[in-house]
Amino acid sequence: MEKKNNFLMQYQKIKQSPMFGILVFLVVMILIRLLGNAGIMRQSTIDFISLVLIYSIAGLGFSLLLGYTGLASLGTAGFIGLGTYLISFAFANAGLPFVVALFLGFIVAIIMGTIVGFISLRIEGMYLAIITLGLSEIFIEIFKKAISITNGQNGLQVENFNFFGFLEASNALAYRNAIYFIILFVLVIMMVAFINIVNSPTGRAMLSIKNSTSAAQAMGISVLKYRLLAFVIATITAVVAGMLYMPYFEFTEPGIWNLGVSLNILAAVIVGGSKSIWGVTLGTFIIFGLRDIVLKQIPFFQENGNAVFFFTGALVILIVMYYPGGLVKLFDSLWKKGKVKLQNLRRGE
C-alpha cells in the first residue's frame, strides 16, 4: 500500500511538471507524422502543421520579447525571410554544410538583435514597433533587388534541398520525415529553453523591466543587458524558423514575408497567451488555422484575402479586453472552476 501511494505521488509530481506536457506534445506530433506516412492524414494537413510548428518557434522568442520584456516588434516576418535566404545562399551559392550555415544565421541574428536592442533603449512602444517594421521592409527591398542571390520577386526555389547531406535526394519520404522531426526537435528545445529562462532570475528580471523600468533600475537590474538579450533571442528564433521553413517548403519570395505574417504572429501570441509555451502554440494553431483551414474555404475570403484580418483583429480585441492573459489563462480558470464544482457535487453541496 505504501509503495502504491509513493508511486501515485511520484506520478502526480511528474504529471504536474511542464516537461510532462512537452513530452505528451512530442508524442502527439510524432504520431501525426506517422499517420501522414500511413496515408491516414492528408499531406496538406501535415504541411499545415509543419508551418504552425515553424511559426511557433518564432512565436516563442517573440513571447519573451512582448510578454516578459514588454517590447513590441513588427519585424518578425523580415527576420524569418532573412533566415530563408541565408540558408538558401549557404547551400545553393556557397555550398556550405548545414552546421556552418546555422552558425552564420546565428551570427547575423545576434548582430541584428543587438542593433534593434540598442535602439529600444531610446525608443519604446509604438515607435519601436514602427522602427522594426521599417527594418523588415528594408529586408524585403533587399530581397527584391539582390536578384543574383534571391532571384528577386520571382522567388527562389531550391529543389531537393540536401539538408542533411546523408539523405538521398531521391528518397522524398525519408527527407520530409527528417525535416519534420528536426523542426519538431528544435521547437521542443525552444520550449524547454523558454521554461528555464522564465523560471530563472533572467525571466524575473525581464518581467520587472516590463512592469516598471525605473523600479528595475532601482533594484540594480541592467535594462541594457536584458533588453538586448530579449531582442537577440527573438531574432535568433525568427531566423532559425526561416532556416527551417526553406528546407521544408523549398521556396521563398519577398511577398511572403510581409506585414501580415508579423501581425499574425503578434496576434497568435496575444490570443494564446504571451507567457505560456502552450499559449503561443495554441494561438498559432488558431490564427493560422482560422485563416488557412476555415476562412479561405469561404468564397468571400477567397476573393478578399485581406478581410481575414478583420477576424483576427476582432479576436485580439476581445482577448485584450476580457482575457488579457490569453486563452490559456481562460482555459485554466475554467478548469479550476470545473474542479471546484465537481468536488462540491461529490460532497453533495
JODACOR-V810253 format. One record per helix or strand of 2 or more residues. SS is the DSSP state (@ for helix, = for strand). FROM is the first residue (numbers start at 1). LEN is the number of residues. If there is no record, write none. Layout:
ss={SS/SS}
from={FROM/FROM}
len={LEN/LEN}
This chain:
ss={@/@/@/@/@/@/@/@/=/@/@/@/@/=/@/@/@/@/@/@}
from={2/18/43/76/98/125/147/152/156/172/201/213/223/251/254/259/277/299/305/327}
len={15/20/26/18/23/21/4/3/2/27/11/6/27/2/3/14/21/5/18/21}
